[in-house]
Amino acid sequence: MPAGLVLGLLGPLFLPLFGPVAALEPVSVGLAIGAASALTGYLSSPRFYCSFVECCPGEGDPRPGGDALKAVLDEKLFGQHLAKEVILKAVSGFVNNPNPKKPLALSLHGWAGTGKNFVSQIIAENVHKLGLRSKFDQLQKWIRGNVSACAQSVFIFDEMDKLHPGLIDAIKPFLDYYDNIDGISYRKAMFVFLSNAGGDLITKVALDFWRRGQDREKIQLKDLEPVLSVGVFNNRNSDSLIDRNLIDYFVPFLPLEYKHVKMCIRAEMKSRGNLIDEEVVQKVADEMTFFPKDERIYSDKGCKTVQTKLDFY
């Protein structure tokens, strides 16, 4: 804890101790110094200090992932059984590994509005209490500085498929199997890449299941991995993240159906403290646009415009 903060908090307590010398007795001074010493120890403890400012998760802190992450995903993420399963296993397994060999790299794929940004926020909040407002969750150029301050930093890169190959090259060393780079270990950091690439291929698989009368929950990761593992990044350089096996998990986000949009609307109403009005839920859902043109199965914007449409009611 910074000494300035300790002295600043203890200042008022020390003032009465340094009055006229004649008024001080050895027993009183001893008790006062003992009390001040105990208070100093309490104020300088990491737990007290971290209740006022953000601290990097310590060894004794509750581990991220696990039941807490599962509860949030179950409550707030709709229609994404594959993403829930992969993310829960990946994050929980990584944070509970005391000596990972490399940083965790997740690549989230799917159409806009299916939950990629939302899930990255959930992951960040699961690791750091301030979530995306955390000073540890910076992008790109602050990787080195942030990992120096906190080994468990979380970095989120949006629209990864549109990044210049030079920027991808700049990220590669931090994702590889190195003990350290210039004295800094990146093995406990998390890198989350968001991309619309592969969204059309994911939709095609989901649509094929629907047309065969199969439940979407029957879609397995093995049905989608082949379409996600190639061509999802800008591959103009042969030495890509995929070629070097630096991505640990490809996480598919399925297109959202009408019933999932209604779930999003209800969740948004609940978050605003409003009672669930099914008539309003129906009206907002009916205002959304769906595809393919004939079947109208999937929302073309997912749940992205739910908030703004709900503002009209």
FIDO-827749 format. One record per residue (C-alpha): residue number from 1; residue in three letters; x, y, z. Coordinates in Angstrom, 2 decimals, decimal comma. Each point is the difference from the previous one (the first is absolute). Example, Ala and Ser with C-alpha at 12.3 -4.5 7.8 and 13.67 -1.06 7.14 Angstrom:
<node 1; 'Ala'; <12,30; -4,50; 7,80>>
<node 2; 'Ser'; <1,37; 3,44; -0,66>>
END
This chain:
<node 1; 'Met'; <0,00; 0,00; 0,00>>
<node 2; 'Pro'; <1,40; 3,49; -0,82>>
<node 3; 'Ala'; <1,50; 1,66; 3,10>>
<node 4; 'Gly'; <-1,76; 3,25; -0,83>>
<node 5; 'Leu'; <-3,38; -1,68; 0,30>>
<node 6; 'Val'; <0,92; -1,60; 3,34>>
<node 7; 'Leu'; <1,26; 3,27; 1,48>>
<node 8; 'Gly'; <-2,92; 1,93; -1,38>>
<node 9; 'Leu'; <-2,47; -2,32; 1,67>>
<node 10; 'Leu'; <1,94; -0,11; 3,25>>
<node 11; 'Gly'; <0,63; 3,75; 0,18>>
<node 12; 'Pro'; <-3,07; 0,90; 2,15>>
<node 13; 'Leu'; <0,78; -2,87; 2,36>>
<node 14; 'Phe'; <3,55; 1,20; 0,64>>
<node 15; 'Leu'; <-0,93; 3,63; 0,73>>
<node 16; 'Pro'; <-1,18; -0,52; 3,58>>
<node 17; 'Leu'; <3,03; -2,20; 0,73>>
<node 18; 'Phe'; <2,39; 2,86; -0,51>>
<node 19; 'Gly'; <-1,43; 2,54; 2,46>>
<node 20; 'Pro'; <1,91; 1,39; 3,03>>
<node 21; 'Val'; <2,59; -2,50; 1,22>>
<node 22; 'Ala'; <-1,10; 0,40; 3,63>>
<node 23; 'Ala'; <-3,40; -1,45; -0,85>>
<node 24; 'Leu'; <1,45; -3,26; -1,32>>
<node 25; 'Glu'; <0,41; -3,03; 2,27>>
<node 26; 'Pro'; <2,04; -3,08; -0,97>>
<node 27; 'Val'; <-3,01; -2,32; 0,20>>
<node 28; 'Ser'; <-2,18; 2,34; -2,08>>
<node 29; 'Val'; <2,73; 0,46; -2,59>>
<node 30; 'Gly'; <0,53; -3,74; -0,19>>
<node 31; 'Leu'; <-3,71; -0,66; -0,54>>
<node 32; 'Ala'; <-0,26; 2,77; -2,60>>
<node 33; 'Ile'; <3,03; -1,22; -1,93>>
<node 34; 'Gly'; <-1,34; -3,55; 0,17>>
<node 35; 'Ala'; <-3,37; 1,13; -1,36>>
<node 36; 'Ala'; <1,64; 2,05; -2,73>>
<node 37; 'Ser'; <2,21; -2,95; -0,94>>
<node 38; 'Ala'; <-2,98; -2,33; -0,25>>
<node 39; 'Leu'; <-1,94; 2,52; -2,08>>
<node 40; 'Thr'; <2,99; 0,50; -2,29>>
<node 41; 'Gly'; <0,18; -3,74; -0,56>>
<node 42; 'Tyr'; <-3,71; -0,14; -0,86>>
<node 43; 'Leu'; <0,10; 3,00; -2,30>>
<node 44; 'Ser'; <3,05; -1,29; -1,82>>
<node 45; 'Ser'; <-1,49; -3,45; -0,58>>
<node 46; 'Pro'; <-0,66; -0,81; -3,69>>
<node 47; 'Arg'; <-3,65; -0,86; 0,69>>
<node 48; 'Phe'; <-0,71; 3,46; 1,51>>
<node 49; 'Tyr'; <1,97; 1,83; -2,68>>
<node 50; 'Cys'; <-1,66; -1,91; -2,83>>
<node 51; 'Ser'; <-3,45; 0,94; 1,27>>
<node 52; 'Phe'; <0,74; 3,56; -1,17>>
<node 53; 'Val'; <2,11; -0,54; -3,12>>
<node 54; 'Glu'; <0,28; -2,73; -2,60>>
<node 55; 'Cys'; <2,56; -2,69; 0,70>>
<node 56; 'Cys'; <1,22; -2,86; -2,11>>
<node 57; 'Pro'; <-1,57; -3,30; 1,14>>
<node 58; 'Gly'; <2,26; -1,57; 2,64>>
<node 59; 'Glu'; <0,78; -3,54; 1,01>>
<node 60; 'Gly'; <-2,53; 0,04; 2,84>>
<node 61; 'Asp'; <-2,85; 1,50; -2,00>>
<node 62; 'Pro'; <-2,93; -2,11; -1,22>>
<node 63; 'Arg'; <0,81; -1,62; -3,33>>
<node 64; 'Pro'; <-1,87; 1,36; -3,04>>
<node 65; 'Gly'; <-2,04; -2,38; -2,11>>
<node 66; 'Gly'; <-1,87; -2,91; 1,55>>
<node 67; 'Asp'; <-3,46; 0,42; 1,49>>
<node 68; 'Ala'; <-0,01; 3,81; -0,17>>
<node 69; 'Leu'; <0,75; 0,09; -3,72>>
<node 70; 'Lys'; <-2,48; -2,79; -0,71>>
<node 71; 'Ala'; <-2,76; 1,84; 1,88>>
<node 72; 'Val'; <0,52; 3,20; -2,01>>
<node 73; 'Leu'; <0,14; -1,83; -3,33>>
<node 74; 'Asp'; <-3,14; -2,00; 0,84>>
<node 75; 'Glu'; <-1,87; 3,14; 1,00>>
<node 76; 'Lys'; <1,08; 2,42; -2,70>>
<node 77; 'Leu'; <1,13; -1,87; -3,13>>
<node 78; 'Phe'; <-2,77; -1,44; -2,15>>
<node 79; 'Gly'; <0,06; -2,57; -2,78>>
<node 80; 'Gln'; <3,73; -0,66; 0,22>>
<node 81; 'His'; <0,45; -3,44; 1,56>>
<node 82; 'Leu'; <3,32; -0,58; -1,79>>
<node 83; 'Ala'; <1,50; 3,35; 1,00>>
<node 84; 'Lys'; <-1,04; -0,55; 3,64>>
<node 85; 'Glu'; <1,58; -3,44; 0,12>>
<node 86; 'Val'; <3,30; 0,96; -1,64>>
<node 87; 'Ile'; <0,48; 3,29; 1,88>>
<node 88; 'Leu'; <-0,84; -1,48; 3,39>>
<node 89; 'Lys'; <2,44; -2,87; -0,44>>
<node 90; 'Ala'; <2,72; 2,16; -1,55>>
<node 91; 'Val'; <-0,05; 2,86; 2,52>>
<node 92; 'Ser'; <-0,50; -2,20; 3,07>>
<node 93; 'Gly'; <2,73; -2,41; -1,05>>
<node 94; 'Phe'; <2,42; 2,81; -0,79>>
<node 95; 'Val'; <-0,39; 2,04; 3,20>>
<node 96; 'Asn'; <0,28; -3,13; 2,14>>
<node 97; 'Asn'; <3,27; -1,02; -1,64>>
<node 98; 'Pro'; <2,79; 1,41; 2,20>>
<node 99; 'Asn'; <2,58; -0,32; -2,77>>
<node 100; 'Pro'; <-1,51; 0,41; -3,50>>
<node 101; 'Lys'; <2,40; -0,51; -2,88>>
<node 102; 'Lys'; <-1,42; 2,90; -2,05>>
<node 103; 'Pro'; <-2,65; 2,73; 0,22>>
<node 104; 'Leu'; <-3,60; -1,02; -0,61>>
<node 105; 'Ala'; <-1,13; 1,05; -3,50>>
<node 106; 'Leu'; <-3,71; -0,14; -0,82>>
<node 107; 'Ser'; <-1,34; 0,79; -3,46>>
<node 108; 'Leu'; <-3,73; 0,84; 0,01>>
<node 109; 'His'; <-1,83; -0,19; -3,33>>
<node 110; 'Gly'; <-3,52; 0,76; -1,19>>
<node 111; 'Trp'; <-2,33; 2,67; -1,38>>
<node 112; 'Ala'; <-0,43; 3,35; 1,72>>
<node 113; 'Gly'; <-2,38; -0,04; 2,95>>
<node 114; 'Thr'; <0,47; -3,68; 0,86>>
<node 115; 'Gly'; <1,86; 0,74; 3,24>>
<node 116; 'Lys'; <3,75; 0,18; -0,75>>
<node 117; 'Asn'; <0,62; 3,44; 1,54>>
<node 118; 'Phe'; <-2,39; -0,81; 2,83>>
<node 119; 'Val'; <1,88; -3,19; 0,87>>
<node 120; 'Ser'; <3,38; 1,77; -0,12>>
<node 121; 'Gln'; <-1,39; 2,45; 2,56>>
<node 122; 'Ile'; <-1,17; -2,89; 2,19>>
<node 123; 'Ile'; <3,47; -1,58; -0,15>>
<node 124; 'Ala'; <1,66; 3,29; 0,91>>
<node 125; 'Glu'; <-2,37; 0,56; 2,92>>
<node 126; 'Asn'; <0,58; -3,56; 1,18>>
<node 127; 'Val'; <3,76; 0,61; 0,22>>
<node 128; 'His'; <-0,01; 3,65; 1,10>>
<node 129; 'Lys'; <-2,80; 1,57; 2,01>>
<node 130; 'Leu'; <0,04; 3,17; -2,14>>
<node 131; 'Gly'; <-0,39; -2,00; -3,20>>
<node 132; 'Leu'; <0,61; 2,00; -3,18>>
<node 133; 'Arg'; <0,56; 3,14; 2,09>>
<node 134; 'Ser'; <3,00; -1,71; 1,56>>
<node 135; 'Lys'; <3,35; 1,65; -0,59>>
<node 136; 'Phe'; <1,30; -3,55; -0,54>>
<node 137; 'Asp'; <-2,26; -0,60; -3,02>>
<node 138; 'Gln'; <1,72; 2,18; -2,57>>
<node 139; 'Leu'; <0,51; -0,70; -3,68>>
<node 140; 'Gln'; <2,99; -0,36; -2,26>>
<node 141; 'Lys'; <2,79; 2,42; 0,89>>
<node 142; 'Trp'; <-0,28; -0,34; 3,79>>
<node 143; 'Ile'; <0,44; -3,79; 0,10>>
<node 144; 'Arg'; <3,48; 0,12; 1,45>>
<node 145; 'Gly'; <-0,77; 2,66; 2,60>>
<node 146; 'Asn'; <-3,20; -1,68; 1,14>>
<node 147; 'Val'; <1,49; -3,47; 0,37>>
<node 148; 'Ser'; <2,89; 1,53; 1,95>>
<node 149; 'Ala'; <-2,56; 1,41; 2,43>>
<node 150; 'Cys'; <-2,30; -3,04; 0,01>>
<node 151; 'Ala'; <0,84; -3,41; -1,39>>
<node 152; 'Gln'; <-3,73; -0,86; -0,31>>
<node 153; 'Ser'; <-0,77; 2,80; -2,45>>
<node 154; 'Val'; <-2,81; -0,42; -2,54>>
<node 155; 'Phe'; <0,37; 1,41; -3,53>>
<node 156; 'Ile'; <-2,95; 0,20; -2,41>>
<node 157; 'Phe'; <0,47; 0,59; -3,74>>
<node 158; 'Asp'; <-3,14; 0,77; -1,99>>
<node 159; 'Glu'; <-0,38; -0,56; -3,76>>
<node 160; 'Met'; <3,11; -2,16; -0,02>>
<node 161; 'Asp'; <-0,68; -1,03; -3,59>>
<node 162; 'Lys'; <0,52; 3,61; -1,10>>
<node 163; 'Leu'; <3,31; 0,62; 1,79>>
<node 164; 'His'; <3,02; 0,75; -2,13>>
<node 165; 'Pro'; <2,37; -2,99; -0,19>>
<node 166; 'Gly'; <2,69; 2,17; 1,60>>
<node 167; 'Leu'; <-2,11; 0,39; 3,13>>
<node 168; 'Ile'; <-0,61; -3,75; 0,13>>
<node 169; 'Asp'; <3,76; -0,51; -0,22>>
<node 170; 'Ala'; <0,45; 2,37; 2,94>>
<node 171; 'Ile'; <-2,31; -2,14; 2,16>>
<node 172; 'Lys'; <1,56; -3,38; -0,82>>
<node 173; 'Pro'; <2,95; 0,05; 2,43>>
<node 174; 'Phe'; <-2,34; 0,57; 2,95>>
<node 175; 'Leu'; <-2,04; -3,10; -0,91>>
<node 176; 'Asp'; <2,83; -2,46; -0,51>>
<node 177; 'Tyr'; <1,54; -2,63; 2,27>>
<node 178; 'Tyr'; <2,67; 2,24; 1,55>>
<node 179; 'Asp'; <0,98; -0,05; 3,67>>
<node 180; 'Asn'; <0,48; 3,77; -0,27>>
<node 181; 'Ile'; <0,70; 2,78; -2,44>>
<node 182; 'Asp'; <2,58; 2,51; 1,21>>
<node 183; 'Gly'; <-0,55; -1,19; 3,54>>
<node 184; 'Ile'; <-3,82; 0,14; -0,07>>
<node 185; 'Ser'; <-2,16; -3,13; 0,01>>
<node 186; 'Tyr'; <-3,27; 0,19; -1,91>>
<node 187; 'Arg'; <-1,15; -3,54; 0,76>>
<node 188; 'Lys'; <-2,80; 1,01; 2,41>>
<node 189; 'Ala'; <-1,52; 2,65; -2,28>>
<node 190; 'Met'; <-3,15; -0,50; -2,08>>
<node 191; 'Phe'; <-0,47; 1,11; -3,59>>
<node 192; 'Val'; <-3,53; 0,09; -1,42>>
<node 193; 'Phe'; <-0,45; 0,57; -3,73>>
<node 194; 'Leu'; <-3,41; 0,97; -1,40>>
<node 195; 'Ser'; <-0,82; -0,49; -3,65>>
<node 196; 'Asn'; <-2,96; -0,11; -2,38>>
<node 197; 'Ala'; <2,06; -2,30; -2,21>>
<node 198; 'Gly'; <-1,57; -3,41; -0,30>>
<node 199; 'Gly'; <-3,46; 1,34; 0,88>>
<node 200; 'Asp'; <-1,45; -1,05; -3,36>>
<node 201; 'Leu'; <1,51; -3,49; 0,33>>
<node 202; 'Ile'; <-1,36; -0,39; 3,53>>
<node 203; 'Thr'; <-3,43; 1,09; -1,21>>
<node 204; 'Lys'; <0,10; -2,51; -2,85>>
<node 205; 'Val'; <0,67; -2,87; 2,44>>
<node 206; 'Ala'; <-2,79; 1,19; 2,33>>
<node 207; 'Leu'; <-2,40; 0,38; -2,92>>
<node 208; 'Asp'; <0,81; -3,48; -1,28>>
<node 209; 'Phe'; <-0,86; -1,43; 3,43>>
<node 210; 'Trp'; <-3,27; 1,96; 0,06>>
<node 211; 'Arg'; <-1,04; -1,13; -3,47>>
<node 212; 'Arg'; <0,64; -3,61; 0,98>>
<node 213; 'Gly'; <-2,26; 0,48; 3,00>>
<node 214; 'Gln'; <2,87; -0,36; 2,49>>
<node 215; 'Asp'; <0,11; 1,99; 3,23>>
<node 216; 'Arg'; <2,68; 2,71; 0,06>>
<node 217; 'Glu'; <1,17; -1,35; 3,36>>
<node 218; 'Lys'; <1,08; -3,12; -1,91>>
<node 219; 'Ile'; <2,66; 2,04; -1,82>>
<node 220; 'Gln'; <3,40; -0,98; 1,36>>
<node 221; 'Leu'; <3,33; 1,75; -0,11>>
<node 222; 'Lys'; <1,33; -2,63; -2,41>>
<node 223; 'Asp'; <-2,70; 1,08; -2,49>>
<node 224; 'Leu'; <1,40; 3,53; -0,08>>
<node 225; 'Glu'; <3,72; -0,30; 0,68>>
<node 226; 'Pro'; <0,93; -0,81; -3,61>>
<node 227; 'Val'; <-1,65; 3,17; -1,32>>
<node 228; 'Leu'; <1,56; 2,19; 2,71>>
<node 229; 'Ser'; <3,56; -1,25; -0,05>>
<node 230; 'Val'; <0,78; 1,27; -3,50>>
<node 231; 'Gly'; <-0,22; 3,45; -1,52>>
<node 232; 'Val'; <-1,41; 1,80; 3,04>>
<node 233; 'Phe'; <2,89; 2,45; 0,25>>
<node 234; 'Asn'; <1,68; 2,16; -2,61>>
<node 235; 'Asn'; <2,40; -2,65; -1,25>>
<node 236; 'Arg'; <2,20; 1,95; -2,38>>
<node 237; 'Asn'; <2,99; -1,03; 2,10>>
<node 238; 'Ser'; <0,73; -3,73; -0,02>>
<node 239; 'Asp'; <1,16; 0,21; 3,61>>
<node 240; 'Ser'; <-3,47; 0,70; 1,44>>
<node 241; 'Leu'; <-1,35; -0,55; 3,49>>
<node 242; 'Ile'; <-1,78; -3,10; -1,29>>
<node 243; 'Asp'; <3,04; -1,41; -1,78>>
<node 244; 'Arg'; <1,97; 0,19; 3,24>>
<node 245; 'Asn'; <-2,84; -1,47; 2,09>>
<node 246; 'Leu'; <-0,14; 3,04; 2,27>>
<node 247; 'Ile'; <-3,80; 0,04; 0,27>>
<node 248; 'Asp'; <-1,10; -2,37; 2,77>>
<node 249; 'Tyr'; <-3,75; 0,01; -0,63>>
<node 250; 'Phe'; <-2,22; 1,04; -2,90>>
<node 251; 'Val'; <-3,35; 0,93; 1,52>>
<node 252; 'Pro'; <-3,01; 0,00; -2,38>>
<node 253; 'Phe'; <-3,01; 2,24; 0,64>>
<node 254; 'Leu'; <-3,14; -1,30; -1,68>>
<node 255; 'Pro'; <-2,54; 2,35; -1,65>>
<node 256; 'Leu'; <-2,84; 0,91; 2,38>>
<node 257; 'Glu'; <-3,57; -1,11; -0,61>>
<node 258; 'Tyr'; <-3,24; 1,83; 0,78>>
<node 259; 'Lys'; <-0,28; -1,66; 3,43>>
<node 260; 'His'; <3,51; 1,14; 0,94>>
<node 261; 'Val'; <-0,78; 3,59; -0,99>>
<node 262; 'Lys'; <-2,99; -0,09; 2,35>>
<node 263; 'Met'; <2,29; -1,27; 2,77>>
<node 264; 'Cys'; <2,31; 2,97; -0,62>>
<node 265; 'Ile'; <-2,95; 2,41; 0,20>>
<node 266; 'Arg'; <-1,15; -1,46; 3,32>>
<node 267; 'Ala'; <3,54; 0,17; 1,38>>
<node 268; 'Glu'; <0,30; 3,65; -1,04>>
<node 269; 'Met'; <-3,33; 0,83; 1,67>>
<node 270; 'Lys'; <1,18; -1,73; 3,16>>
<node 271; 'Ser'; <3,32; 1,89; -0,01>>
<node 272; 'Arg'; <-1,96; 3,28; -0,17>>
<node 273; 'Gly'; <-2,04; -0,98; 3,03>>
<node 274; 'Asn'; <-3,21; -0,28; -2,01>>
<node 275; 'Leu'; <-2,67; -2,67; 0,23>>
<node 276; 'Ile'; <-0,02; -2,45; -2,90>>
<node 277; 'Asp'; <-2,79; 1,06; -2,37>>
<node 278; 'Glu'; <-0,49; -2,83; -2,49>>
<node 279; 'Glu'; <-1,98; 2,23; -2,33>>
<node 280; 'Val'; <2,96; 2,36; -0,28>>
<node 281; 'Val'; <2,36; -2,97; -0,38>>
<node 282; 'Gln'; <-2,09; -1,19; -2,94>>
<node 283; 'Lys'; <-0,11; 3,43; -1,65>>
<node 284; 'Val'; <3,75; 0,58; 0,28>>
<node 285; 'Ala'; <0,79; -3,49; -1,30>>
<node 286; 'Asp'; <-2,35; 0,49; -2,96>>
<node 287; 'Glu'; <1,86; 3,18; -0,97>>
<node 288; 'Met'; <3,25; -1,91; -0,48>>
<node 289; 'Thr'; <0,95; -1,27; -3,44>>
<node 290; 'Phe'; <0,73; -3,68; -0,64>>
<node 291; 'Phe'; <1,60; -2,15; -2,69>>
<node 292; 'Pro'; <-0,01; -1,99; -2,29>>
<node 293; 'Lys'; <-2,70; 1,94; -1,79>>
<node 294; 'Asp'; <-2,44; -2,89; -0,29>>
<node 295; 'Glu'; <0,52; -1,83; 3,29>>
<node 296; 'Arg'; <0,80; 3,10; 2,18>>
<node 297; 'Ile'; <1,79; -2,07; 2,64>>
<node 298; 'Tyr'; <2,96; 2,09; 1,17>>
<node 299; 'Ser'; <0,22; 3,61; 1,12>>
<node 300; 'Asp'; <2,34; 1,83; -2,37>>
<node 301; 'Lys'; <1,22; 2,25; 2,83>>
<node 302; 'Gly'; <-0,26; -2,52; 2,80>>
<node 303; 'Cys'; <-0,94; 1,89; 3,16>>
<node 304; 'Lys'; <2,06; 3,06; -0,88>>
<node 305; 'Thr'; <-2,90; 2,43; -0,49>>
<node 306; 'Val'; <-2,20; -1,23; 2,85>>
<node 307; 'Gln'; <0,97; 2,85; 2,35>>
<node 308; 'Thr'; <-0,80; 2,79; -2,46>>
<node 309; 'Lys'; <-3,27; -1,59; -1,17>>
<node 310; 'Leu'; <-1,11; -0,47; 3,61>>
<node 311; 'Asp'; <0,51; 3,73; 0,62>>
<node 312; 'Phe'; <-3,13; 0,69; -2,06>>
<node 313; 'Tyr'; <-2,13; -1,85; 2,53>>
END
